[in-house]
Amino acid sequence: MGVTTYDMEVETAVPAAKLYQSFILDGDTLVPKVAPQAMKSVDILEGDGGAGTVKLITFGSQFKSVKHKIDEVDKDNLSYSYSIIEGDILVDPLESISYHIKLVPTDQGGCILKHKSIYTCKGDVKIAEEDIKNGKEKAQGLFKAIEAYLLAN
C-alpha cells in the first residue's frame, strides 16, 4: 500500500486554548457558520464527541459528504486526530485518510497549528504532488477564514 504524508504548520495570533475550543471542540457549528461554502453541516451519528464518535459532514464543494471517526481528543495536550471512514472523497486509489492536529502555544500569546495528513492508497499508488498542493491551499484558506473570525470576535 502506498502512503503519502504531508505536514503543514500555520502560525496564528489566536491563543491555543481559544483555537482548540472554537475550531476543534466547537468546529461542528463554527465552520458551517464561517465557511458555509466549504462545509454545510455536521451531524453526530454515534458517540458523544469523544474518541470513537462518528460524524457525517456535508460539504458545499465538489464532494458531497464524508463520515469521519474521531480517533483522539486530548484537551490537555491540545491535540485531535480523526480518520475519514466513508464518503465520495475516498475515490480510487484512496483507501483512507487520517488527520492529526496539534496546537502549540507561542511566547507571543498565539499558537502554531501543526497539521499532519496521511493518505493511504491501494497498491503502491501515491497521491500526486499537485493534488496535495491543492488540498493544502484549500485547508489554509479555510483556516484563514476561521482565524479572521476568531480574531474579530
DSSP file (Angstrom, degrees, kcal/mol; ACC not computed):
  #  RESIDUE AA STRUCTURE BP1 BP2  ACC     N-H-->O    O-->H-N    N-H-->O    O-->H-N    TCO  KAPPA ALPHA  PHI   PSI    X-CA   Y-CA   Z-CA
    1    1 A M              0   0    0      0, 0.0     2,-0.4     0, 0.0   123,-0.3   0.000 360.0 360.0 360.0 139.5    0.0    0.0    0.0
    2    2 A G  E     -A  121   0A   0    121,-1.2   119,-3.6   119,-0.9     2,-0.5  -0.744 360.0-165.2 -91.4 133.1    1.2    3.5   -0.8
    3    3 A V  E     -A  120   0A   0     -2,-0.4     2,-0.5   117,-0.2   117,-0.2  -0.973   5.4-172.2-121.5 129.1    1.3    6.1    1.9
    4    4 A T  E     -A  119   0A   0    115,-2.8   115,-3.3    -2,-0.5     2,-0.4  -0.984   7.9-175.1-120.1 128.1    1.7    9.8    1.3
    5    5 A T  E     -A  118   0A   0     -2,-0.5     2,-0.4   113,-0.2   113,-0.2  -0.956   4.9-179.7-123.1 138.6    2.1   12.1    4.2
    6    6 A Y  E     -A  117   0A   0    111,-2.2   111,-2.6    -2,-0.4     2,-0.4  -1.000  11.9-152.1-138.1 146.7    2.3   15.9    4.3
    7    7 A D  E     -A  116   0A   0     -2,-0.4     2,-0.4   109,-0.2   109,-0.2  -0.873   9.5-172.6-113.7 144.2    2.7   18.3    7.2
    8    8 A M  E     -A  115   0A   0    107,-2.5   107,-3.1    -2,-0.4     2,-0.4  -0.999   2.9-168.1-135.9 137.3    1.5   21.8    7.4
    9    9 A E  E     -A  114   0A   0     -2,-0.4     2,-0.4   105,-0.2   105,-0.2  -0.994   4.7-177.5-127.0 134.5    2.3   24.4   10.1
   10   10 A V  E     -A  113   0A   0    103,-2.1   103,-3.2    -2,-0.4     2,-0.4  -0.994  14.8-148.0-132.1 126.5    0.4   27.7   10.4
   11   11 A E  E     +A  112   0A   0     -2,-0.4     2,-0.3   101,-0.2   101,-0.2  -0.762  23.7 176.7 -93.0 140.6    1.2   30.4   13.0
   12   12 A T  E     -A  111   0A   0     99,-2.7    99,-2.1    -2,-0.4     4,-0.1  -0.959  41.0-131.8-141.2 156.8   -1.6   32.5   14.3
   13   13 A A  S    S+     0   0    0     -2,-0.3    99,-0.1    97,-0.2    -1,-0.1   0.549  78.1 107.6 -82.6  -9.1   -2.2   35.2   16.9
   14   14 A V  S    S-     0   0    0     97,-0.1    -2,-0.2     1,-0.1    95,-0.1  -0.552  81.7-110.9 -71.2 128.6   -5.2   33.3   18.2
   15   15 A P     >  -     0   0    0      0, 0.0     4,-2.6     0, 0.0     5,-0.2  -0.284  23.3-120.1 -59.8 145.9   -4.4   31.8   21.6
   16   16 A A  H  > S+     0   0    0     94,-0.6     4,-2.7     1,-0.2     5,-0.2   0.889 110.5  50.0 -56.9 -45.8   -4.1   28.0   21.6
   17   17 A A  H  > S+     0   0    0      1,-0.2     4,-2.3     2,-0.2    -1,-0.2   0.896 112.9  47.0 -64.0 -40.1   -6.8   27.3   24.1
   18   18 A K  H  > S+     0   0    0      2,-0.2     4,-2.7     1,-0.2     5,-0.3   0.916 113.8  47.6 -66.9 -43.3   -9.3   29.6   22.3
   19   19 A L  H  X>S+     0   0    0     -4,-2.6     4,-2.8     2,-0.2     5,-0.8   0.903 112.1  49.9 -64.9 -41.3   -8.5   28.0   18.9
   20   20 A Y  I  X>S+     0   0    0     -4,-2.7     5,-2.4    -5,-0.2     4,-1.2   0.944 114.5  44.0 -62.8 -47.8   -8.8   24.5   20.3
   21   21 A Q  I  <>S+     0   0    0     -4,-2.3     5,-2.1    -5,-0.2    -2,-0.2   0.940 123.6  35.5 -61.7 -47.7  -12.2   25.2   21.9
   22   22 A S  I  <5S+     0   0    0     -4,-2.7     8,-0.3     3,-0.2    -2,-0.2   0.938 128.0  30.3 -75.0 -49.5  -13.5   27.0   18.8
   23   23 A F  I  <5S+     0   0    0     -4,-2.8    -3,-0.2    -5,-0.3    -2,-0.1   0.863 132.6  26.5 -83.6 -38.6  -12.0   25.2   15.9
   24   24 A I  I  <<S+     0   0    0     -4,-1.2     3,-0.3    -5,-0.8     4,-0.2   0.939 131.0  29.0 -91.5 -59.8  -11.7   21.6   17.3
   25   25 A L  I   <S+     0   0    0     -5,-2.4     3,-0.3     1,-0.2    -3,-0.2   0.875 136.1  27.1 -75.2 -37.6  -14.4   21.2   20.0
   26   26 A D  S >><S+     0   0    0     -5,-2.1     4,-2.2    -6,-0.3     3,-1.4   0.216  87.8 110.3-107.2  14.0  -17.0   23.7   18.7
   27   27 A G  H 3>  +     0   0    0     -3,-0.3     4,-2.0     1,-0.3    -1,-0.2   0.754  63.0  72.6 -61.8 -26.3  -16.0   23.3   15.0
   28   28 A D  H 34 S+     0   0    0     -3,-0.3    -1,-0.3    -4,-0.2    14,-0.2   0.820 114.3  24.6 -61.1 -30.3  -19.2   21.5   14.1
   29   29 A T  H <> S+     0   0    0     -3,-1.4     4,-1.0     2,-0.1    -2,-0.2   0.757 122.3  54.4-101.3 -32.9  -21.1   24.7   14.5
   30   30 A L  H  X S+     0   0    0     -4,-2.2     4,-2.7    -8,-0.3     5,-0.3   0.939 104.4  51.2 -69.0 -47.7  -18.3   27.3   13.8
   31   31 A V  H  X S+     0   0    0     -4,-2.0     4,-3.3     1,-0.2     8,-0.3   0.925 110.2  47.4 -63.4 -46.9  -17.1   26.1   10.5
   32   32 A P  H  4 S+     0   0    0      0, 0.0    -1,-0.2     0, 0.0    -2,-0.2   0.834 115.2  49.3 -61.9 -28.1  -20.5   25.9    8.7
   33   33 A K  H  < S+     0   0    0     -4,-1.0    -2,-0.2    -3,-0.2    -3,-0.1   0.913 120.5  33.5 -73.0 -44.4  -21.2   29.4   10.1
   34   34 A V  H  < S+     0   0    0     -4,-2.7    -3,-0.2     1,-0.2    -1,-0.1   0.848 136.2  20.6 -82.2 -36.5  -17.9   30.9    9.0
   35   35 A A    >X  +     0   0    0     -4,-3.3     4,-2.3    -5,-0.3     3,-1.7  -0.521  62.9 158.7-135.3  66.5  -17.4   29.0    5.7
   36   36 A P  T 34 S+     0   0    0      0, 0.0    -1,-0.1     0, 0.0    -3,-0.1   0.745  76.0  65.0 -64.5 -21.0  -20.8   27.5    4.5
   37   37 A Q  T 34 S+     0   0    0      1,-0.2    23,-0.2    -3,-0.1     3,-0.1   0.754 111.6  35.7 -70.1 -22.5  -19.3   27.3    1.0
   38   38 A A  T <4 S+     0   0    0     -3,-1.7    22,-1.1     1,-0.3     2,-0.4   0.837 131.8  18.2 -95.7 -42.2  -16.9   24.7    2.4
   39   39 A M  E  <  -B   59   0A   0     -4,-2.3    -1,-0.3    20,-0.3    20,-0.3  -0.971  54.2-178.3-139.5 119.7  -19.0   22.8    5.0
   40   40 A K  E     -     0   0A   0     18,-2.4     2,-0.3    -2,-0.4    19,-0.2   0.911  66.5 -16.5 -83.3 -44.9  -22.8   22.9    5.2
   41   41 A S  E     -B   58   0A   0     17,-1.6    17,-2.5     2,-0.0     2,-0.4  -0.991  45.3-146.4-159.3 161.2  -23.4   20.8    8.2
   42   42 A V  E     -B   57   0A   0     -2,-0.3     2,-0.4   -14,-0.2    15,-0.2  -0.994  17.5-174.8-134.8 126.6  -22.1   18.3   10.7
   43   43 A D  E     -B   56   0A   0     13,-2.4    13,-3.1    -2,-0.4     2,-0.6  -0.983  23.4-132.1-123.4 131.7  -24.3   15.6   12.3
   44   44 A I  E     -B   55   0A   0     -2,-0.4    11,-0.2    11,-0.2     3,-0.1  -0.735  22.5-179.6 -81.3 121.5  -23.2   13.2   15.0
   45   45 A L  E     -     0   0A   0      9,-2.8     2,-0.3    -2,-0.6    10,-0.2   0.803  68.7  -3.9 -90.2 -35.1  -24.2    9.7   14.0
   46   46 A E  E    S+B   54   0A   0      8,-1.5     8,-2.4     6,-0.0    -1,-0.4  -0.979 102.7  34.2-156.7 148.6  -22.9    7.9   17.1
   47   47 A G  S    S-     0   0    0     -2,-0.3     5,-0.1     6,-0.2     4,-0.1  -0.407  78.0 -87.1 102.3-179.2  -20.9    8.8   20.2
   48   48 A D  S    S-     0   0    0      3,-0.2    -1,-0.1    -2,-0.1     3,-0.1   0.158  72.9 -83.3-118.3  14.8  -20.6   11.7   22.5
   49   49 A G  S    S+     0   0    0      1,-0.3     3,-0.1    -3,-0.2    -2,-0.1   0.271 102.3  99.2  99.0 -10.9  -18.0   13.8   20.7
   50   50 A G  S >  S-     0   0    0      1,-0.2     3,-2.1    20,-0.0    -1,-0.3  -0.141  89.2 -39.0 -92.5-167.2  -15.0   11.9   22.2
   51   51 A A  T 3  S+     0   0    0      1,-0.3    -1,-0.2    22,-0.2    20,-0.2  -0.275 129.7  29.5 -55.6 137.3  -12.9    9.2   20.7
   52   52 A G  T 3  S+     0   0    0     18,-3.4    -1,-0.3     1,-0.3    19,-0.1   0.205  84.7 138.3  95.3 -14.2  -15.0    6.7   18.7
   53   53 A T    <   -     0   0    0     -3,-2.1    17,-2.7    17,-0.1     2,-0.5  -0.401  41.8-149.9 -65.4 138.2  -17.6    9.3   17.7
   54   54 A V  E     -BC  46  69A   0     -8,-2.4    -9,-2.8    15,-0.2    -8,-1.5  -0.954  14.9-171.0-113.2 128.6  -18.7    9.1   14.0
   55   55 A K  E     -BC  44  68A   0     13,-2.9    13,-2.4    -2,-0.5     2,-0.6  -0.908  19.4-142.6-120.2 145.8  -19.8   12.3   12.3
   56   56 A L  E     -BC  43  67A   0    -13,-3.1   -13,-2.4    -2,-0.4     2,-0.5  -0.948  21.1-165.6-104.3 119.0  -21.5   12.9    8.9
   57   57 A I  E     -BC  42  66A   0      9,-2.9     9,-1.9    -2,-0.6     2,-0.5  -0.926   4.5-158.1-110.1 123.9  -20.1   16.0    7.3
   58   58 A T  E     -BC  41  65A   0    -17,-2.5   -18,-2.4    -2,-0.5   -17,-1.6  -0.892  15.3-152.0-103.6 126.9  -21.9   17.6    4.4
   59   59 A F  E     -B   39   0A   0      5,-2.4   -20,-0.3    -2,-0.5   -21,-0.1  -0.467  22.5-148.3 -96.5 164.8  -19.9   19.8    2.1
   60   60 A G  S    S+     0   0    0    -22,-1.1   -21,-0.2   -23,-0.2     2,-0.1  -0.097  79.5  70.5-114.7  29.7  -20.7   22.8   -0.1
   61   61 A S  S    S-     0   0    0      2,-0.8    -2,-0.1   -23,-0.3   -23,-0.1  -0.349 110.0 -54.8-126.9-155.4  -17.9   21.9   -2.5
   62   62 A Q  S    S+     0   0    0     -2,-0.1     2,-0.3     2,-0.0    -3,-0.0   0.732 117.4  67.5 -64.5 -23.0  -17.0   19.3   -5.1
   63   63 A F  S    S-     0   0    0      1,-0.1    -2,-0.8    26,-0.0    -4,-0.2  -0.783  70.2-152.5-100.6 145.7  -17.5   16.5   -2.6
   64   64 A K        -     0   0    0     -2,-0.3    -5,-2.4     1,-0.3     2,-0.3   0.959  62.1 -35.4 -80.7 -55.6  -21.0   15.7   -1.2
   65   65 A S  E     -C   58   0A   0     -7,-0.2    23,-1.3    -5,-0.1    24,-0.4  -0.991  45.3-157.6-163.6 164.0  -20.2   14.2    2.2
   66   66 A V  E     -CD  57  87A   0     -9,-1.9    -9,-2.9    -2,-0.3     2,-0.5  -0.970  17.2-134.3-142.0 157.6  -17.9   12.1    4.4
   67   67 A K  E     -CD  56  86A   0     19,-3.1    18,-2.7    -2,-0.3    19,-1.3  -0.965  28.0-171.5-107.7 132.1  -18.1   10.1    7.5
   68   68 A H  E     -CD  55  84A   0    -13,-2.4   -13,-2.9    -2,-0.5     2,-0.5  -0.968  13.0-148.5-127.6 147.3  -15.3   10.7    9.9
   69   69 A K  E     -CD  54  83A   0     14,-2.8    14,-2.4    -2,-0.4     2,-0.5  -0.932  19.5-127.0-113.8 129.4  -14.4    8.9   13.1
   70   70 A I  E     - D   0  82A   0    -17,-2.7   -18,-3.4    -2,-0.5    12,-0.3  -0.634  25.2-179.6 -76.4 124.5  -12.6   10.7   15.9
   71   71 A D  E     +     0   0A   0     10,-2.3     2,-0.3    -2,-0.5    11,-0.2   0.794  65.7   3.0 -92.2 -35.0   -9.5    8.8   16.9
   72   72 A E  E     - D   0  81A   0      9,-1.9     9,-2.4   -22,-0.1     2,-0.4  -0.975  46.2-173.2-157.2 137.9   -8.3   11.0   19.8
   73   73 A V  E     + D   0  80A   0     -2,-0.3     2,-0.5     7,-0.2     7,-0.2  -0.957  14.3 174.3-128.5 112.7   -9.3   14.1   21.7
   74   74 A D  E  >> + D   0  79A   0      5,-2.6     5,-2.1    -2,-0.4     4,-0.5  -0.813   6.2 175.1-123.5  90.0   -6.6   15.3   24.1
   75   75 A K  T  45S+     0   0    0     -2,-0.5     3,-0.5     1,-0.2    -1,-0.1   0.839  79.1  56.7 -64.2 -34.6   -7.7   18.6   25.6
   76   76 A D  T  45S+     0   0    0      1,-0.2    -1,-0.2     2,-0.1    -2,-0.0   0.879 117.4  33.0 -66.2 -37.7   -4.6   18.7   27.9
   77   77 A N  T  45S-     0   0    0     -3,-0.3    26,-0.3     2,-0.1    -1,-0.2   0.298 107.3-123.5-101.7   7.7   -2.1   18.4   25.1
   78   78 A L  T  <5 +     0   0    0     -4,-0.5    25,-2.5    -3,-0.5     2,-0.3   0.892  65.5 133.8  52.3  47.1   -4.3   20.4   22.6
   79   79 A S  E   < -DE  74 102A   0     -5,-2.1    -5,-2.6    23,-0.2     2,-0.3  -0.894  31.8-179.4-127.3 159.8   -4.3   17.6   20.0
   80   80 A Y  E     -DE  73 101A   0     21,-2.4    21,-3.3    -2,-0.3     2,-0.4  -0.969   2.9-172.2-157.6 134.6   -7.0   15.9   18.0
   81   81 A S  E     +DE  72 100A   0     -9,-2.4   -10,-2.3    -2,-0.3    -9,-1.9  -0.990   9.8 165.0-134.3 143.2   -7.0   13.1   15.4
   82   82 A Y  E     -DE  70  99A   0     17,-2.1    17,-3.1    -2,-0.4     2,-0.4  -0.981  20.0-143.6-151.4 162.5   -9.6   11.7   13.1
   83   83 A S  E     -DE  69  98A   0    -14,-2.4   -14,-2.8    -2,-0.3     2,-0.6  -0.974  20.5-123.3-130.1 142.1  -10.0    9.5   10.1
   84   84 A I  E     +DE  68  97A   0     13,-2.9    13,-0.8    -2,-0.4   -16,-0.2  -0.752  33.1 172.5 -78.8 123.3  -12.2    9.6    7.0
   85   85 A I  E     +     0   0A   0    -18,-2.7     2,-0.3    -2,-0.6   -17,-0.2   0.559  60.5   4.5-111.5 -12.4  -14.0    6.2    7.0
   86   86 A E  E    S+D   67   0A   0    -19,-1.3   -19,-3.1     0, 0.0    -1,-0.4  -0.964  77.3  92.1-166.6 151.1  -16.5    6.7    4.2
   87   87 A G  E >  S-D   66   0A   0     -2,-0.3     3,-1.6   -21,-0.3   -21,-0.2  -0.639  75.9 -74.8 139.8 166.6  -17.5    9.2    1.5
   88   88 A D  T 3  S+     0   0    0    -23,-1.3     3,-0.1     1,-0.3   -22,-0.1   0.552 116.0  72.3 -73.1  -6.1  -17.1   10.3   -2.0
   89   89 A I  T 3  S+     0   0    0    -24,-0.4     2,-1.7     1,-0.2    -1,-0.3   0.748  81.7  77.0 -73.7 -23.8  -13.7   11.8   -1.2
   90   90 A L    <   +     0   0    0     -3,-1.6     2,-0.2     5,-0.1    -1,-0.2  -0.467  67.5 151.0 -87.7  66.8  -12.3    8.2   -1.0
   91   91 A V    >   -     0   0    0     -2,-1.7     3,-2.6     1,-0.1    -3,-0.0  -0.609  50.2 -38.2 -92.6 157.5  -12.1    7.6   -4.7
   92   92 A D  T 3  S+     0   0    0      1,-0.3    -1,-0.1    -2,-0.2     3,-0.1  -0.271 129.2  21.6 -51.0 134.4   -9.6    5.2   -6.3
   93   93 A P  T 3  S+     0   0    0      0, 0.0    29,-3.0     0, 0.0    -1,-0.3  -0.962 102.5  95.9 -97.3   8.0   -6.8    4.9   -5.4
   94   94 A L  E <   + F   0 121A   0     -3,-2.6    27,-0.3    27,-0.2     3,-0.1  -0.360  35.2 171.0 -67.0 132.8   -7.6    6.3   -1.9
   95   95 A E  E     -     0   0A   0     25,-3.4     2,-0.3     1,-0.4    26,-0.2   0.739  66.6 -15.5-104.6 -40.5   -8.2    3.7    0.8
   96   96 A S  E     - F   0 120A   0     24,-1.7    24,-2.8     2,-0.0    -1,-0.4  -0.988  50.4-148.9-159.9 161.2   -8.2    6.0    3.9
   97   97 A I  E     -EF  84 119A   0    -13,-0.8   -13,-2.9    -2,-0.3     2,-0.4  -0.998  13.7-171.4-136.2 132.7   -7.2    9.5    5.1
   98   98 A S  E     -EF  83 118A   0     20,-2.3    20,-2.9    -2,-0.4     2,-0.4  -0.958   4.0-161.8-123.8 144.7   -6.1   10.3    8.7
   99   99 A Y  E     -EF  82 117A   0    -17,-3.1   -17,-2.1    -2,-0.4     2,-0.4  -0.974   4.2-168.9-127.6 140.2   -5.5   13.8   10.1
  100  100 A H  E     -EF  81 116A   0     16,-2.4    16,-2.8    -2,-0.4     2,-0.4  -0.994   7.6-171.3-130.3 124.0   -3.6   14.7   13.2
  101  101 A I  E     +EF  80 115A   0    -21,-3.3   -21,-2.4    -2,-0.4     2,-0.4  -0.947   6.3 175.9-120.1 135.6   -3.8   18.3   14.6
  102  102 A K  E     -EF  79 114A   0     12,-2.4    12,-3.3    -2,-0.4     2,-0.5  -0.996  16.2-151.8-139.3 131.6   -1.7   19.7   17.4
  103  103 A L  E     - F   0 113A   0    -25,-2.5    10,-0.2    -2,-0.4    -2,-0.0  -0.904   9.7-166.9-105.4 129.9   -1.7   23.3   18.8
  104  104 A V  E     - F   0 112A   0      8,-2.4     8,-2.5    -2,-0.5   -26,-0.0  -0.958  19.5-130.2-119.1 115.0    1.5   24.6   20.3
  105  105 A P  E     - F   0 111A   0      0, 0.0     6,-0.3     0, 0.0     2,-0.3  -0.287  21.7-145.6 -61.3 146.2    1.3   27.8   22.3
  106  106 A T    >   -     0   0    0      4,-2.1     3,-1.5     1,-0.1   -90,-0.1  -0.734  23.6-113.7-109.1 162.9    3.9   30.5   21.4
  107  107 A D  T 3  S+     0   0    0     -2,-0.3    -1,-0.1     1,-0.3     4,-0.0   0.718 114.2  64.4 -65.3 -21.4    5.6   33.1   23.6
  108  108 A Q  T 3  S-     0   0    0      1,-0.0    -1,-0.3     0, 0.0     3,-0.1   0.481 121.6-102.7 -83.2  -2.6    3.7   35.9   21.8
  109  109 A G  S <  S+     0   0    0     -3,-1.5   -93,-0.2     1,-0.3    -2,-0.1   0.289  95.2  86.9 100.1 -10.0    0.3   34.6   23.0
  110  110 A G        -     0   0    0    -95,-0.2    -4,-2.1   -94,-0.1   -94,-0.6   0.100  67.6-129.7 -95.3-147.3   -0.8   32.9   19.8
  111  111 A C  E     -AF  12 105A   0    -99,-2.1   -99,-2.7    -6,-0.3     2,-0.5  -0.980   8.9-114.9-159.6 170.4    0.0   29.4   18.7
  112  112 A I  E     -AF  11 104A   0     -8,-2.5    -8,-2.4    -2,-0.3     2,-0.7  -0.977  24.7-146.6-113.4 124.2    1.3   27.2   15.9
  113  113 A L  E     -AF  10 103A   0   -103,-3.2  -103,-2.1    -2,-0.5     2,-0.6  -0.828  13.3-163.8 -89.8 118.0   -1.2   24.8   14.3
  114  114 A K  E     -AF   9 102A   0    -12,-3.3   -12,-2.4    -2,-0.7     2,-0.5  -0.920   9.4-176.5-105.4 123.0    0.6   21.6   13.3
  115  115 A H  E     -AF   8 101A   0   -107,-3.1  -107,-2.5    -2,-0.6     2,-0.5  -0.975   7.9-171.7-127.3 121.1   -1.5   19.5   10.9
  116  116 A K  E     -AF   7 100A   0    -16,-2.8   -16,-2.4    -2,-0.5     2,-0.4  -0.955   4.0-166.3-114.2 129.6   -0.4   16.1    9.5
  117  117 A S  E     -AF   6  99A   0   -111,-2.6  -111,-2.2    -2,-0.5     2,-0.5  -0.955   0.6-165.9-114.3 132.4   -2.4   14.4    6.7
  118  118 A I  E     -AF   5  98A   0    -20,-2.9   -20,-2.3    -2,-0.4     2,-0.6  -0.961   1.8-167.9-123.3 114.5   -1.8   10.7    5.9
  119  119 A Y  E     -AF   4  97A   0   -115,-3.3  -115,-2.8    -2,-0.5     2,-0.5  -0.894   3.4-163.5-103.4 121.7   -3.2    9.4    2.7
  120  120 A T  E     -AF   3  96A   0    -24,-2.8   -25,-3.4    -2,-0.6   -24,-1.7  -0.925  11.3-167.4-107.8 125.3   -3.2    5.6    2.3
  121  121 A C  E     -AF   2  94A   0   -119,-3.6  -119,-0.9    -2,-0.5   -27,-0.2  -0.748  27.0-101.4-111.7 156.7   -3.7    4.3   -1.2
  122  122 A K  S >  S-     0   0    0    -29,-3.0     3,-1.2    -2,-0.3    -1,-0.0  -0.503  90.3 -10.7 -70.9 142.5   -4.5    0.9   -2.7
  123  123 A G  T 3  S-     0   0    0      1,-0.2  -121,-1.2    -2,-0.2    -2,-0.2  -0.340 121.4 -41.9  66.5-147.4   -1.4   -0.9   -4.1
  124  124 A D  T 3  S+     0   0    0   -123,-0.3    -1,-0.2  -122,-0.1  -121,-0.1   0.186  94.7 133.1-101.8  15.3    1.8    1.2   -4.4
  125  125 A V    <   -     0   0    0     -3,-1.2     2,-0.3  -123,-0.1    -4,-0.3  -0.377  38.6-159.7 -69.2 143.5    0.0    4.3   -5.8
  126  126 A K        -     0   0    0     -6,-0.1     2,-0.2    -2,-0.1    -6,-0.1  -0.904  26.5 -99.8-121.0 153.7    0.9    7.6   -4.3
  127  127 A I        -     0   0    0     -2,-0.3     2,-0.1    -8,-0.2    -8,-0.0  -0.499  45.2-106.6 -71.6 138.1   -1.0   10.9   -4.3
  128  128 A A     >  -     0   0    0     -2,-0.2     4,-1.8     1,-0.1     3,-0.4  -0.377  19.8-125.8 -66.9 142.7    0.1   13.4   -6.9
  129  129 A E  H  > S+     0   0    0      1,-0.2     4,-2.4     2,-0.2     5,-0.1   0.850 111.0  56.7 -57.1 -37.5    2.1   16.4   -5.6
  130  130 A E  H  > S+     0   0    0      1,-0.2     4,-2.3     2,-0.2    -1,-0.2   0.881 105.4  50.7 -63.6 -39.1   -0.4   18.7   -7.4
  131  131 A D  H  > S+     0   0    0     -3,-0.4     4,-2.2     2,-0.2    -1,-0.2   0.881 110.4  49.6 -66.2 -38.5   -3.3   17.1   -5.5
  132  132 A I  H  X S+     0   0    0     -4,-1.8     4,-2.5     2,-0.2    -2,-0.2   0.924 110.4  50.5 -64.3 -44.7   -1.5   17.6   -2.2
  133  133 A K  H  X S+     0   0    0     -4,-2.4     4,-2.2     1,-0.2    -2,-0.2   0.916 110.8  48.7 -60.6 -44.2   -0.8   21.2   -3.1
  134  134 A N  H  X S+     0   0    0     -4,-2.3     4,-2.0     1,-0.2    -1,-0.2   0.913 112.8  47.6 -63.2 -43.1   -4.5   21.9   -4.0
  135  135 A G  H  X S+     0   0    0     -4,-2.2     4,-2.3     1,-0.2    -1,-0.2   0.891 111.2  51.2 -64.2 -40.1   -5.7   20.3   -0.8
  136  136 A K  H  X S+     0   0    0     -4,-2.5     4,-2.4     2,-0.2    -2,-0.2   0.895 108.9  50.9 -64.6 -41.5   -3.2   22.2    1.3
  137  137 A E  H  X S+     0   0    0     -4,-2.2     4,-2.1     2,-0.2    -1,-0.2   0.894 111.0  48.4 -64.5 -40.5   -4.3   25.5   -0.3
  138  138 A K  H  X S+     0   0    0     -4,-2.0     4,-2.3     2,-0.2    -2,-0.2   0.914 111.8  49.6 -65.5 -42.6   -8.0   24.8    0.5
  139  139 A A  H  X S+     0   0    0     -4,-2.3     4,-2.5     1,-0.2    -2,-0.2   0.907 111.6  48.6 -63.0 -41.9   -7.2   23.9    4.1
  140  140 A Q  H  X S+     0   0    0     -4,-2.4     4,-2.5     2,-0.2    -1,-0.2   0.887 110.1  52.1 -66.2 -38.4   -5.1   27.1    4.5
  141  141 A G  H  X S+     0   0    0     -4,-2.1     4,-1.7     2,-0.2    -2,-0.2   0.916 111.0  47.0 -62.9 -43.6   -8.0   29.1    3.0
  142  142 A L  H  X S+     0   0    0     -4,-2.3     4,-2.1     1,-0.2    -2,-0.2   0.925 112.6  49.5 -63.5 -45.1  -10.5   27.6    5.4
  143  143 A F  H  X S+     0   0    0     -4,-2.5     4,-3.1     1,-0.2    -2,-0.2   0.908 108.0  53.2 -62.2 -41.6   -8.2   28.1    8.4
  144  144 A K  H  X S+     0   0    0     -4,-2.5     4,-2.4     1,-0.2    -1,-0.2   0.873 108.2  50.9 -62.7 -37.1   -7.6   31.8    7.4
  145  145 A A  H  X S+     0   0    0     -4,-1.7     4,-1.9     2,-0.2    -1,-0.2   0.914 113.6  44.5 -65.5 -42.4  -11.4   32.4    7.4
  146  146 A I  H  X S+     0   0    0     -4,-2.1     4,-2.7     2,-0.2    -2,-0.2   0.911 112.3  52.3 -67.3 -42.9  -11.7   30.8   10.8
  147  147 A E  H  X S+     0   0    0     -4,-3.1     4,-2.5     1,-0.2     5,-0.2   0.929 109.1  49.5 -58.7 -46.6   -8.7   32.7   12.1
  148  148 A A  H  X S+     0   0    0     -4,-2.4     4,-1.6     1,-0.2    -1,-0.2   0.907 111.8  49.3 -61.1 -41.9  -10.2   36.1   10.9
  149  149 A Y  H  X S+     0   0    0     -4,-1.9     4,-1.3     1,-0.2    -1,-0.2   0.934 112.3  46.9 -62.0 -46.8  -13.5   35.3   12.5
  150  150 A L  H  < S+     0   0    0     -4,-2.7    -2,-0.2     1,-0.2    -1,-0.2   0.862 111.3  50.8 -66.7 -36.6  -11.9   34.4   15.9
  151  151 A L  H  < S+     0   0    0     -4,-2.5    -1,-0.2    -5,-0.2    -2,-0.2   0.822 113.5  46.1 -69.5 -29.9   -9.6   37.5   15.9
  152  152 A A  H  <        0   0    0     -4,-1.6    -2,-0.2    -5,-0.2    -1,-0.2   0.688 360.0 360.0 -84.0 -19.7  -12.7   39.7   15.2
  153  153 A N     <        0   0    0     -4,-1.3    -2,-0.2    -5,-0.1    -3,-0.2   0.395 360.0 360.0-119.7 360.0  -14.9   38.0   17.8
